[in-house]
Amino acid sequence: MAKEKFKDAEKGNAVEKEAEDLENGNANADAAVPAPLYPKMAEDPRARWAFIRKVYTILASQFLFTSAVGAVGAFVHPIPKFFLSGGLTSIVVFVAILLSPFIAMFPMLIFRRKHPINLVLLAIFTACISCSVCILSSFFGVKAFLEAAILTCTVFIALTLFTFWAARGGNDFTFIFPFLFATIHVLLVYLIIQDCLHSLLLASYITVLRFHHLPH
């Protein structure tokens, strides 16, 4: 009997507290919980939405910073003239900028769970990628830079909308993980080969020209 009276007293206190909150204009915490992002969602949607906001803030910052640096390369004409000058300094800077994203990637993998070191390394990686985009945009011009920026925004928005729509429907994409894992490594190796091969060919070409024009 004592336990039942205690439970009834607890229920009464809870009802009184809820009524008091409503009178004061404070909604119950459970009423503010958003709808689940996908069926059978076990975690709190508020935590998931906070994570999504953080990720999209980082992605938007990366895109804006990279676009700004790429625009500098597209509109500032002395930059391509410097890299096409054929000097030793321009070659060293060119190779260092192209290889810097791959060098910055390894510490990111090691310290990816160390906060805030992971954010600092991510900022360094973004800066390296931005410099690479700056070089490419300086060679290909404003039109190619704008096309790349528009296509990137289109893919980003379309993929986001599709992901939210598919998650609402309960679709599971975990089966794609092995294919994505293999594809990202193939793409990484391809980029390394392309950068290294182009850098070596450019250095060899400039070296041959220098020795060819040396006075005998």
Backbone as ProteinMPNN parsed JSONL, in Angstrom:
{"seq_chain_A": "MAKEKFKDAEKGNAVEKEAEDLENGNANADAAVPAPLYPKMAEDPRARWAFIRKVYTILASQFLFTSAVGAVGAFVHPIPKFFLSGGLTSIVVFVAILLSPFIAMFPMLIFRRKHPINLVLLAIFTACISCSVCILSSFFGVKAFLEAAILTCTVFIALTLFTFWAARGGNDFTFIFPFLFATIHVLLVYLIIQDCLHSLLLASYITVLRFHHLPH", "coords_chain_A": {"N_chain_A": [[0.828, -1.201, 0.0], [1.952, 1.201, 0.754], [3.853, 1.549, -1.242], [2.209, 1.848, -3.491], [0.864, 4.222, -2.855], [3.061, 5.913, -2.88], [3.815, 5.819, -5.595], [1.503, 6.904, -6.743], [1.667, 9.455, -5.695], [4.005, 10.34, -6.973], [3.168, 10.34, -9.664], [1.185, 12.269, -9.474], [2.714, 14.522, -8.809], [4.221, 14.729, -11.156], [2.245, 15.304, -13.047], [1.329, 17.761, -12.057], [3.679, 19.258, -12.38], [3.983, 19.243, -15.148], [1.671, 20.617, -15.899], [2.239, 23.066, -14.748], [4.481, 23.811, -16.238], [3.323, 24.113, -18.765], [1.615, 26.24, -18.25], [3.464, 28.24, -17.804], [4.469, 28.529, -20.29], [6.473, 26.814, -21.13], [7.326, 24.139, -22.987], [7.105, 20.591, -22.745], [10.077, 18.593, -22.55], [10.107, 16.262, -24.065], [8.226, 16.808, -25.993], [9.504, 18.484, -27.721], [11.191, 16.952, -29.191], [12.369, 16.094, -32.352], [10.993, 14.406, -35.282], [11.883, 10.977, -36.031], [14.748, 10.314, -38.115], [14.88, 8.117, -39.737], [13.141, 4.969, -40.114], [12.712, 2.925, -37.171], [14.633, 4.152, -35.588], [16.961, 4.334, -33.049], [18.497, 6.089, -31.49], [18.613, 9.434, -30.051], [16.954, 11.832, -31.961], [17.723, 14.514, -31.851], [20.446, 14.528, -31.209], [21.473, 13.351, -33.499], [20.711, 15.266, -35.427], [22.245, 17.412, -34.538], [24.802, 16.438, -35.087], [24.614, 16.274, -37.883], [24.306, 18.988, -38.549], [26.814, 19.921, -37.743], [28.527, 18.537, -39.504], [27.668, 19.513, -42.013], [28.223, 22.198, -41.706], [31.017, 22.157, -41.629], [31.537, 21.128, -44.213], [30.41, 23.146, -45.823], [32.061, 25.295, -45.11], [34.532, 24.353, -46.048], [33.982, 24.237, -48.805], [33.441, 26.947, -49.445], [35.879, 28.174, -48.745], [37.692, 26.835, -50.449], [36.614, 27.582, -52.917], [37.069, 30.34, -52.843], [39.905, 30.486, -52.801], [40.418, 29.138, -55.191], [39.249, 30.944, -56.968], [41.039, 33.044, -56.796], [43.244, 31.95, -58.127], [42.105, 31.77, -60.66], [41.562, 34.389, -61.464], [43.784, 35.961, -60.98], [46.373, 36.727, -62.895], [49.265, 36.624, -62.813], [49.861, 34.239, -61.475], [49.608, 31.768, -63.131], [51.635, 32.517, -64.922], [53.888, 32.429, -63.316], [54.149, 29.655, -62.752], [54.516, 28.669, -65.298], [56.923, 29.657, -65.979], [59.156, 28.06, -65.826], [61.252, 27.938, -64.049], [63.405, 26.706, -61.37], [62.354, 27.149, -58.845], [59.588, 27.443, -59.334], [58.979, 24.866, -60.212], [59.519, 23.304, -57.932], [57.657, 24.39, -56.109], [55.292, 23.781, -57.479], [55.275, 20.916, -57.538], [55.323, 20.432, -54.767], [52.876, 21.544, -53.914], [51.016, 19.947, -55.281], [51.496, 17.444, -54.154], [51.053, 17.862, -51.479], [48.319, 17.504, -50.429], [48.106, 14.686, -50.249], [50.134, 14.09, -48.469], [49.208, 15.404, -46.191], [47.041, 13.863, -45.651], [47.623, 11.467, -44.303], [48.309, 11.998, -41.483], [45.719, 12.788, -40.771], [44.27, 10.404, -40.882], [45.429, 9.053, -38.776], [44.96, 10.626, -36.483], [42.206, 10.95, -36.44], [40.214, 10.657, -34.541], [40.942, 12.277, -32.483], [40.16, 15.029, -30.828], [40.823, 18.513, -30.391], [42.565, 18.061, -32.516], [42.011, 16.726, -34.876], [40.356, 18.516, -36.235], [42.108, 20.629, -36.735], [43.974, 19.378, -38.42], [42.241, 18.761, -40.484], [41.662, 21.324, -41.405], [44.209, 22.026, -42.368], [44.466, 20.128, -44.418], [42.362, 20.975, -46.067], [43.341, 23.474, -46.829], [45.561, 22.655, -48.339], [44.312, 21.246, -50.447], [42.907, 23.388, -51.517], [44.953, 24.997, -52.517], [45.877, 23.325, -54.565], [43.604, 23.309, -56.214], [43.658, 25.987, -56.865], [45.932, 26.149, -58.524], [45.087, 24.515, -60.674], [42.797, 25.917, -61.566], [44.025, 28.248, -62.387], [45.343, 27.448, -64.679], [43.303, 26.429, -66.348], [41.355, 28.411, -66.514], [38.67, 30.882, -66.023], [36.114, 30.014, -66.85], [36.158, 27.172, -66.724], [36.591, 26.913, -63.995], [34.215, 28.017, -62.867], [32.331, 26.222, -63.929], [33.125, 23.849, -62.647], [32.615, 24.553, -59.967], [29.811, 24.963, -60.005], [28.906, 22.41, -60.791], [29.819, 20.918, -58.622], [28.245, 21.974, -56.519], [25.723, 21.176, -57.469], [25.866, 18.342, -57.446], [26.284, 17.956, -54.702], [23.925, 19.023, -53.485], [21.928, 17.458, -54.748], [22.656, 14.856, -53.954], [22.354, 15.097, -51.194], [19.554, 15.593, -50.914], [18.547, 13.199, -52.006], [19.592, 11.349, -50.194], [18.327, 12.005, -47.734], [15.662, 11.557, -48.502], [15.746, 8.811, -49.147], [16.499, 7.768, -46.667], [14.28, 8.39, -45.101], [12.49, 6.62, -46.207], [13.448, 4.242, -45.262], [15.507, 2.902, -46.537], [18.486, 0.996, -46.883], [21.926, 1.513, -47.037], [24.228, 0.197, -46.458], [25.322, -1.953, -47.815], [26.774, -0.894, -49.855], [29.207, -0.16, -48.927], [31.649, -1.824, -49.248], [32.128, -1.425, -52.013], [32.441, 1.359, -52.168], [34.697, 1.604, -50.55], [36.656, 0.249, -52.059], [36.583, 1.804, -54.38], [37.387, 4.383, -53.533], [40.048, 3.928, -52.869], [41.114, 3.153, -55.336], [40.709, 5.55, -56.728], [42.356, 7.231, -55.2], [44.944, 6.127, -55.624], [45.06, 6.484, -58.374], [45.038, 9.307, -58.574], [47.445, 9.877, -57.291], [49.272, 8.658, -59.059], [48.767, 10.155, -61.381], [49.441, 12.787, -60.566], [52.136, 12.494, -59.773], [53.235, 11.452, -62.137], [52.722, 13.473, -64.032], [54.15, 15.546, -62.843], [56.771, 14.541, -62.914], [57.114, 14.277, -65.689], [56.874, 16.956, -66.472], [59.062, 18.085, -65.102], [61.161, 16.647, -66.307], [60.877, 17.475, -68.942], [61.423, 20.246, -68.762], [64.034, 20.098, -67.819], [65.355, 18.863, -69.98], [65.013, 20.857, -71.91], [66.524, 22.897, -70.754], [69.154, 21.815, -70.72], [69.433, 21.446, -73.411], [69.56, 23.991, -74.451], [71.87, 24.952, -73.387], [74.935, 26.695, -73.668], [77.604, 25.54, -75.745]], "CA_chain_A": [[0.0, 0.0, 0.0], [2.836, 2.371, 0.825], [4.465, 1.722, -2.56], [1.196, 2.369, -4.405], [0.66, 5.629, -2.518], [4.248, 6.649, -3.325], [3.718, 5.939, -7.05], [0.442, 7.867, -7.046], [2.185, 10.789, -5.374], [4.942, 10.709, -8.036], [2.38, 10.678, -10.852], [0.542, 13.559, -9.228], [3.725, 15.579, -8.915], [4.582, 14.876, -12.564], [1.143, 16.001, -13.724], [1.353, 19.153, -11.62], [4.84, 19.929, -12.98], [3.695, 19.445, -16.568], [0.682, 21.698, -15.998], [2.925, 24.316, -14.427], [5.317, 24.169, -17.387], [2.455, 24.597, -19.833], [1.13, 27.563, -17.871], [4.571, 29.183, -17.944], [4.867, 28.581, -21.69], [7.594, 25.914, -21.367], [6.841, 22.833, -23.43], [7.829, 19.443, -22.214], [11.266, 18.294, -23.351], [9.806, 15.22, -25.04], [7.422, 17.357, -27.083], [10.394, 19.187, -28.637], [12.013, 15.987, -29.907], [11.915, 15.995, -33.738], [10.644, 13.078, -35.773], [13.057, 10.174, -36.386], [15.232, 10.489, -39.475], [14.6, 6.89, -40.477], [12.366, 4.034, -39.287], [13.394, 2.145, -36.135], [15.782, 4.917, -35.103], [17.079, 4.097, -31.613], [19.123, 7.216, -30.799], [17.861, 10.683, -29.976], [17.095, 12.583, -33.217], [18.4, 15.79, -31.634], [21.886, 14.287, -31.306], [21.774, 13.118, -34.91], [20.613, 16.541, -36.133], [23.419, 18.204, -34.153], [25.929, 15.906, -35.859], [24.42, 16.662, -39.284], [24.615, 20.414, -38.658], [28.265, 20.083, -37.643], [29.135, 18.051, -40.746], [27.356, 20.42, -43.113], [28.966, 23.437, -41.472], [32.396, 21.915, -42.063], [31.547, 21.001, -45.67], [30.172, 24.467, -46.409], [33.273, 26.092, -44.902], [35.537, 23.863, -46.99], [33.614, 24.625, -50.17], [33.605, 28.39, -49.599], [37.305, 28.503, -48.71], [38.299, 26.331, -51.681], [36.145, 28.426, -54.019], [37.757, 31.635, -52.761], [41.297, 30.312, -53.229], [40.38, 28.828, -56.619], [38.96, 32.181, -57.701], [42.297, 33.797, -56.865], [44.028, 31.381, -59.217], [41.457, 31.994, -61.953], [41.502, 35.804, -61.831], [45.102, 36.594, -60.832], [47.132, 36.196, -64.03], [50.674, 36.295, -62.547], [50.048, 32.883, -60.936], [50.023, 30.826, -64.184], [52.915, 32.927, -65.495], [54.948, 31.95, -62.425], [54.345, 28.216, -62.909], [54.964, 28.399, -66.663], [58.225, 30.277, -66.21], [60.154, 27.013, -66.008], [62.333, 28.019, -63.084], [63.482, 25.644, -60.373], [61.426, 27.475, -57.753], [58.219, 27.14, -59.761], [58.821, 23.407, -60.256], [59.458, 22.811, -56.552], [56.366, 24.806, -55.548], [54.25, 23.028, -58.182], [55.272, 19.533, -57.041], [54.975, 20.44, -53.342], [51.441, 21.805, -53.761], [50.25, 18.796, -55.753], [51.682, 16.305, -53.25], [50.71, 18.215, -50.098], [47.095, 16.872, -49.904], [48.345, 13.286, -49.908], [50.954, 14.079, -47.258], [48.359, 15.812, -45.069], [45.979, 12.883, -45.433], [48.039, 10.406, -43.381], [48.024, 12.375, -40.085], [44.275, 12.809, -40.542], [43.832, 9.036, -40.601], [45.95, 8.629, -37.474], [44.36, 11.424, -35.404], [40.832, 11.288, -36.833], [39.351, 10.652, -33.359], [41.544, 13.147, -31.471], [39.619, 16.385, -30.938], [40.544, 19.178, -31.676], [43.65, 17.886, -33.485], [41.443, 16.328, -36.16], [39.862, 19.713, -36.921], [43.276, 21.373, -37.223], [44.488, 18.643, -39.577], [41.272, 18.931, -41.567], [41.879, 22.667, -41.956], [45.441, 21.972, -43.163], [44.15, 19.376, -45.632], [41.544, 21.846, -46.907], [44.234, 24.483, -47.404], [46.363, 22.002, -49.381], [43.426, 21.015, -51.583], [42.583, 24.693, -52.098], [46.104, 25.419, -53.324], [45.86, 22.513, -55.785], [42.529, 23.853, -57.05], [44.129, 27.286, -57.34], [46.814, 25.908, -59.666], [44.291, 24.009, -61.794], [41.955, 26.989, -62.094], [44.87, 29.231, -63.068], [45.675, 26.918, -65.996], [42.122, 26.164, -67.172], [40.594, 29.628, -66.717], [37.495, 31.193, -65.212], [34.967, 29.214, -67.277], [36.279, 25.828, -66.15], [36.43, 27.027, -62.544], [32.795, 28.197, -62.572], [31.654, 24.96, -64.229], [33.431, 22.903, -61.571], [31.913, 24.978, -58.752], [28.376, 24.709, -60.181], [28.695, 20.959, -60.775], [30.005, 20.453, -57.244], [27.025, 22.337, -55.774], [24.61, 20.353, -57.949], [26.029, 16.986, -56.913], [26.134, 18.023, -53.248], [22.509, 19.211, -53.147], [21.158, 16.305, -55.208], [22.968, 13.714, -53.099], [21.742, 15.349, -49.885], [18.111, 15.379, -51.021], [18.288, 11.773, -52.202], [19.913, 10.623, -48.962], [17.246, 12.218, -46.766], [14.459, 10.885, -49.003], [15.924, 7.369, -49.015], [16.508, 7.425, -45.245], [12.889, 8.425, -44.644], [11.836, 5.402, -46.673], [14.013, 3.065, -44.618], [16.475, 2.214, -47.393], [19.772, 0.732, -46.235], [23.018, 1.633, -48.0], [25.45, -0.401, -45.913], [25.888, -2.918, -48.754], [27.631, -0.182, -50.801], [30.481, 0.169, -48.278], [32.827, -2.426, -49.901], [32.372, -0.794, -53.311], [32.994, 2.687, -51.901], [36.046, 1.42, -50.012], [37.541, -0.078, -53.179], [36.613, 2.923, -55.327], [38.168, 5.498, -53.0], [41.464, 3.579, -52.962], [41.478, 3.24, -56.755], [40.796, 6.973, -57.051], [43.535, 7.79, -54.533], [46.137, 5.678, -56.352], [45.023, 7.139, -59.689], [45.455, 10.699, -58.408], [48.885, 9.893, -56.991], [49.987, 8.356, -60.302], [48.627, 11.287, -62.292], [50.221, 13.925, -60.077], [53.568, 12.188, -59.834], [53.646, 11.289, -63.532], [52.742, 14.789, -64.666], [55.248, 16.328, -62.27], [58.028, 14.011, -63.448], [57.204, 14.632, -67.107], [57.143, 18.389, -66.569], [60.441, 18.321, -64.673], [62.049, 16.104, -67.339], [60.777, 18.345, -70.124], [62.143, 21.496, -68.494], [65.461, 19.765, -67.718], [65.857, 18.649, -71.341], [65.097, 22.166, -72.561], [67.639, 23.659, -70.182], [70.415, 21.26, -71.201], [69.489, 21.599, -74.861], [69.885, 25.373, -74.779], [73.119, 25.368, -72.757], [75.985, 26.981, -74.666], [78.675, 24.541, -75.793]], "C_chain_A": [[0.873, 1.268, 0.0], [3.475, 2.656, -0.534], [3.477, 2.325, -3.55], [0.932, 3.851, -4.136], [1.84, 6.487, -2.996], [4.221, 6.865, -4.84], [2.652, 6.95, -7.451], [0.904, 9.3, -6.768], [3.151, 11.275, -6.45], [4.206, 11.113, -9.302], [1.711, 12.031, -10.687], [1.512, 14.714, -9.339], [4.126, 15.827, -10.364], [3.514, 15.63, -13.331], [1.127, 17.471, -13.349], [2.509, 19.923, -12.255], [4.6, 20.216, -14.458], [2.699, 20.578, -16.764], [1.327, 23.047, -15.712], [3.798, 24.775, -15.58], [4.48, 24.731, -18.525], [1.929, 25.987, -19.531], [2.208, 28.619, -18.057], [5.059, 29.304, -19.379], [6.047, 27.707, -22.012], [7.049, 24.553, -21.742], [7.689, 21.747, -22.815], [8.997, 19.098, -23.129], [10.974, 17.248, -24.406], [9.013, 15.763, -26.222], [8.29, 18.063, -28.111], [11.269, 18.242, -29.441], [11.513, 15.88, -31.338], [11.612, 14.555, -34.126], [11.909, 12.304, -36.126], [13.451, 10.376, -37.846], [14.944, 9.279, -40.344], [13.853, 5.937, -39.562], [13.258, 3.241, -38.33], [14.662, 2.837, -35.647], [15.841, 4.832, -33.591], [17.621, 5.31, -30.864], [18.222, 8.445, -30.83], [18.036, 11.457, -31.285], [17.821, 13.91, -33.049], [19.916, 15.64, -31.722], [22.301, 14.072, -32.757], [21.709, 14.416, -35.713], [21.789, 17.449, -35.785], [24.654, 17.751, -34.924], [25.825, 16.327, -37.324], [24.747, 18.14, -39.484], [26.117, 20.662, -38.604], [28.948, 19.672, -38.939], [28.895, 19.033, -41.887], [28.003, 21.787, -42.925], [30.411, 23.301, -41.931], [32.472, 21.848, -43.583], [31.337, 22.352, -46.352], [31.397, 25.363, -46.259], [34.376, 25.667, -45.866], [35.244, 24.332, -48.408], [33.839, 26.116, -50.4], [35.08, 28.784, -49.624], [37.997, 28.053, -49.994], [37.88, 27.169, -52.88], [36.858, 29.773, -54.023], [39.199, 31.529, -53.247], [41.36, 29.974, -54.714], [40.09, 30.049, -57.468], [40.202, 33.06, -57.821], [43.161, 33.274, -58.008], [43.44, 31.656, -60.588], [41.548, 33.444, -62.406], [42.844, 36.525, -61.711], [46.039, 35.98, -61.869], [48.614, 35.939, -63.743], [50.897, 34.879, -62.026], [50.389, 31.883, -62.034], [51.343, 31.216, -64.842], [54.077, 32.43, -64.647], [55.22, 30.466, -62.648], [54.798, 27.845, -64.317], [56.324, 29.003, -66.967], [59.33, 29.255, -66.404], [61.315, 27.075, -65.047], [62.29, 26.892, -62.065], [62.507, 25.894, -59.234], [59.994, 27.127, -58.114], [57.971, 25.64, -59.806], [58.677, 22.841, -58.85], [58.116, 23.163, -55.916], [55.227, 24.013, -56.17], [54.144, 21.603, -57.646], [54.846, 19.485, -55.577], [53.481, 20.65, -53.136], [50.621, 20.6, -54.193], [50.362, 17.596, -54.816], [51.234, 16.598, -51.82], [49.394, 17.608, -49.606], [47.296, 15.424, -49.492], [49.212, 13.158, -48.657], [50.113, 14.435, -46.037], [47.288, 14.787, -44.738], [46.36, 11.841, -44.381], [47.895, 10.803, -41.913], [46.534, 12.44, -39.774], [43.745, 11.424, -40.208], [44.27, 8.582, -39.213], [45.212, 9.324, -36.331], [42.907, 11.785, -35.704], [39.875, 11.327, -35.645], [39.896, 11.525, -32.227], [41.055, 14.58, -31.689], [40.387, 17.318, -29.996], [41.64, 19.029, -32.71], [43.089, 17.536, -34.855], [40.905, 17.529, -36.939], [41.011, 20.553, -37.479], [43.852, 20.704, -38.464], [43.538, 18.743, -40.764], [41.408, 20.306, -42.215], [43.143, 22.712, -42.817], [45.198, 21.241, -44.476], [43.319, 20.222, -46.596], [42.392, 22.923, -47.573], [45.088, 23.891, -48.527], [45.534, 21.741, -50.633], [43.104, 22.332, -52.286], [43.727, 25.208, -52.965], [46.186, 24.625, -54.622], [44.785, 23.002, -56.748], [42.931, 25.206, -57.63], [45.028, 27.129, -58.567], [46.01, 25.462, -60.879], [43.43, 25.108, -62.409], [42.775, 28.057, -62.81], [45.246, 28.771, -64.469], [44.457, 26.818, -66.905], [41.197, 27.365, -67.312], [39.338, 29.726, -65.879], [36.322, 30.29, -65.56], [35.002, 27.823, -66.662], [36.094, 25.857, -64.637], [34.964, 27.168, -62.161], [32.007, 26.92, -62.852], [31.889, 23.94, -63.124], [32.689, 23.26, -60.29], [30.415, 24.683, -58.846], [28.075, 23.217, -60.14], [28.86, 20.392, -59.371], [28.782, 20.767, -56.389], [25.849, 21.458, -56.18], [24.68, 18.944, -57.384], [25.785, 16.962, -55.408], [24.662, 18.126, -52.847], [21.684, 17.993, -53.543], [21.4, 15.083, -54.327], [22.364, 13.874, -51.712], [20.246, 15.079, -49.907], [17.777, 13.9, -51.177], [18.538, 10.986, -50.926], [18.811, 10.78, -47.925], [15.96, 11.516, -47.205], [14.566, 9.371, -48.823], [15.92, 6.94, -47.554], [15.097, 7.439, -44.671], [12.148, 7.156, -45.048], [12.396, 4.132, -46.074], [14.985, 2.287, -45.476], [17.829, 2.121, -46.695], [20.865, 0.739, -47.293], [24.31, 0.99, -47.496], [26.099, -1.382, -46.881], [26.838, -2.238, -49.745], [29.024, 0.051, -50.225], [31.679, -0.508, -48.941], [33.156, -1.781, -51.242], [32.962, 0.606, -53.14], [34.426, 2.6, -51.392], [37.036, 1.133, -51.136], [37.687, 1.107, -54.136], [37.477, 4.068, -54.821], [39.662, 5.198, -53.049], [41.951, 3.616, -54.412], [41.637, 4.701, -57.169], [42.032, 7.61, -56.435], [44.814, 7.413, -55.272], [46.214, 6.344, -57.725], [45.498, 8.588, -59.595], [46.944, 10.802, -58.11], [49.697, 9.65, -58.257], [49.943, 9.546, -61.249], [49.483, 12.466, -61.85], [51.714, 13.675, -60.213], [54.046, 12.098, -61.277], [53.728, 12.637, -64.235], [53.895, 15.635, -64.144], [56.593, 15.862, -62.815], [58.209, 14.37, -64.919], [57.522, 16.112, -67.283], [58.582, 18.706, -66.176], [61.435, 17.818, -65.722], [62.062, 17.0, -68.572], [61.571, 19.634, -69.928], [63.643, 21.243, -68.398], [66.077, 19.573, -69.093], [65.996, 19.976, -72.076], [66.287, 22.96, -72.054], [68.976, 23.145, -70.724], [70.558, 21.446, -72.707], [69.927, 23.007, -75.263], [71.139, 25.87, -74.077], [74.172, 25.649, -73.827], [77.099, 25.955, -74.584], [80.025, 25.246, -75.787]], "O_chain_A": [[0.566, 2.258, -0.664], [3.627, 3.808, -0.94], [3.833, 3.193, -4.346], [0.793, 4.641, -5.069], [1.662, 7.617, -3.45], [4.558, 7.946, -5.323], [2.85, 7.748, -8.367], [0.577, 10.229, -7.506], [3.144, 12.452, -6.812], [4.56, 12.101, -9.945], [1.666, 12.838, -11.616], [1.182, 15.763, -9.893], [4.345, 16.969, -10.769], [3.819, 16.488, -14.16], [0.936, 18.334, -14.206], [2.357, 21.087, -12.626], [4.96, 21.279, -14.964], [2.848, 21.399, -17.669], [1.003, 24.047, -16.352], [3.865, 25.967, -15.88], [4.871, 25.702, -19.173], [1.805, 26.82, -20.429], [1.913, 29.756, -18.423], [5.962, 30.091, -19.663], [6.601, 27.841, -23.103], [6.397, 23.887, -20.937], [8.834, 21.965, -22.42], [8.918, 19.288, -24.342], [11.509, 17.312, -25.512], [9.114, 15.238, -27.33], [7.872, 18.231, -29.256], [12.024, 18.695, -30.301], [10.332, 15.599, -31.54], [11.931, 13.615, -33.398], [12.916, 12.914, -36.487], [12.595, 10.584, -38.706], [14.783, 9.407, -41.557], [13.923, 6.083, -38.341], [14.407, 2.93, -38.644], [15.652, 2.177, -35.33], [14.887, 5.211, -32.911], [17.242, 5.539, -29.715], [17.213, 8.487, -31.535], [19.172, 11.715, -31.684], [18.463, 14.388, -33.983], [20.598, 16.519, -32.248], [23.349, 14.551, -33.19], [22.55, 14.649, -36.581], [22.278, 18.181, -36.646], [25.457, 18.575, -35.363], [26.827, 16.693, -37.939], [25.387, 18.508, -40.469], [26.637, 21.51, -39.328], [29.841, 20.367, -39.423], [29.814, 19.347, -42.643], [28.3, 22.463, -43.91], [30.964, 24.212, -42.545], [33.367, 22.442, -44.185], [32.003, 22.666, -47.339], [31.736, 26.11, -47.177], [35.072, 26.509, -46.434], [36.143, 24.77, -49.125], [34.37, 26.508, -51.439], [35.488, 29.625, -50.425], [38.794, 28.797, -50.565], [38.694, 27.44, -53.763], [37.21, 30.289, -55.083], [39.665, 32.374, -54.011], [42.242, 30.457, -55.425], [40.624, 30.182, -58.57], [40.393, 33.739, -58.83], [43.74, 34.053, -58.765], [44.173, 31.766, -61.571], [41.605, 33.71, -63.607], [43.017, 37.598, -62.289], [46.451, 34.829, -61.726], [49.189, 35.073, -64.402], [52.01, 34.362, -62.121], [51.393, 31.184, -61.896], [52.094, 30.344, -65.278], [55.123, 32.054, -65.175], [56.376, 30.051, -62.725], [55.41, 26.793, -64.502], [56.827, 28.877, -68.084], [60.33, 29.535, -67.065], [62.282, 26.332, -65.21], [61.276, 26.211, -61.913], [61.901, 24.956, -58.714], [59.262, 26.576, -57.291], [56.877, 25.184, -59.476], [57.816, 21.998, -58.602], [57.505, 22.322, -55.256], [54.297, 23.612, -55.47], [53.049, 21.136, -57.334], [54.091, 18.597, -55.183], [52.879, 20.006, -52.277], [49.632, 20.262, -53.543], [49.419, 16.815, -54.698], [51.054, 15.671, -51.03], [49.335, 17.215, -48.441], [46.724, 14.975, -48.498], [49.042, 12.222, -47.875], [50.28, 13.843, -44.971], [46.691, 14.836, -43.662], [45.494, 11.378, -43.639], [47.387, 9.994, -41.137], [46.124, 12.178, -38.644], [42.873, 11.28, -39.351], [43.567, 7.818, -38.553], [44.877, 8.692, -35.329], [42.43, 12.829, -35.259], [38.826, 11.966, -35.727], [39.355, 11.506, -31.121], [41.487, 15.257, -32.623], [40.593, 16.93, -28.846], [41.667, 19.777, -33.687], [43.61, 17.983, -35.877], [40.989, 17.557, -38.166], [40.9, 21.121, -38.566], [44.18, 21.375, -39.443], [43.976, 18.804, -41.913], [41.284, 20.438, -43.433], [43.158, 23.354, -43.867], [45.664, 21.677, -45.528], [43.546, 20.19, -47.806], [42.187, 23.247, -48.742], [45.314, 24.543, -49.546], [45.992, 21.985, -51.749], [43.038, 22.382, -53.515], [43.494, 25.788, -54.025], [46.525, 25.181, -55.667], [45.021, 23.1, -57.952], [42.578, 25.526, -58.765], [44.904, 27.881, -59.534], [46.218, 25.963, -61.984], [43.342, 25.22, -63.632], [42.282, 28.701, -63.736], [45.448, 29.599, -65.357], [44.555, 27.089, -68.102], [40.315, 27.34, -68.169], [38.98, 28.812, -65.136], [35.604, 29.841, -64.666], [33.995, 27.346, -66.138], [35.511, 24.939, -64.061], [34.509, 26.509, -61.226], [31.105, 26.574, -62.089], [30.962, 23.245, -62.709], [32.187, 22.375, -59.597], [29.815, 24.208, -57.881], [27.095, 22.8, -59.522], [28.125, 19.488, -58.974], [28.331, 19.92, -55.618], [25.064, 21.039, -55.329], [23.681, 18.41, -56.9], [25.145, 16.043, -54.898], [24.205, 17.396, -51.967], [20.837, 17.539, -52.774], [20.462, 14.36, -53.991], [21.91, 12.897, -51.117], [19.723, 14.409, -49.016], [16.837, 13.403, -50.557], [17.791, 10.062, -50.605], [18.402, 9.801, -47.301], [15.249, 10.947, -46.377], [13.609, 8.721, -48.402], [15.401, 5.873, -47.225], [14.755, 6.592, -43.845], [11.283, 6.676, -44.316], [11.881, 3.047, -46.342], [15.268, 1.126, -45.183], [18.256, 3.049, -46.007], [20.756, 0.062, -48.316], [25.377, 1.225, -48.063], [27.302, -1.627, -46.789], [27.623, -2.916, -50.407], [29.936, 0.424, -50.964], [32.673, 0.175, -49.19], [34.328, -1.606, -51.576], [33.87, 0.996, -53.873], [35.27, 3.419, -51.754], [38.126, 1.703, -51.168], [38.777, 1.379, -54.638], [38.224, 4.665, -55.596], [40.465, 6.109, -53.249], [43.067, 4.058, -54.685], [42.582, 5.052, -57.875], [42.686, 8.437, -57.069], [45.669, 8.264, -55.519], [47.293, 6.72, -58.182], [46.27, 9.045, -60.437], [47.626, 11.698, -58.608], [50.686, 10.339, -58.509], [50.955, 9.907, -61.85], [50.174, 13.075, -62.666], [52.461, 14.523, -60.701], [55.12, 12.596, -61.614], [54.691, 12.912, -64.951], [54.54, 16.355, -64.906], [57.455, 16.679, -63.14], [59.306, 14.722, -65.351], [58.333, 16.484, -68.131], [59.247, 19.504, -66.837], [62.436, 18.481, -65.997], [63.11, 17.252, -69.166], [62.302, 20.062, -70.821], [64.441, 22.069, -68.84], [67.18, 20.052, -69.357], [66.978, 20.198, -72.784], [66.978, 23.621, -72.83], [69.828, 23.932, -71.138], [71.668, 21.586, -73.22], [70.583, 23.192, -76.287], [71.458, 27.057, -74.145], [74.277, 24.9, -74.798], [77.496, 25.544, -73.494], [81.065, 24.588, -75.823]]}, "name": "protein", "num_of_chains": 1, "seq": "MAKEKFKDAEKGNAVEKEAEDLENGNANADAAVPAPLYPKMAEDPRARWAFIRKVYTILASQFLFTSAVGAVGAFVHPIPKFFLSGGLTSIVVFVAILLSPFIAMFPMLIFRRKHPINLVLLAIFTACISCSVCILSSFFGVKAFLEAAILTCTVFIALTLFTFWAARGGNDFTFIFPFLFATIHVLLVYLIIQDCLHSLLLASYITVLRFHHLPH"}
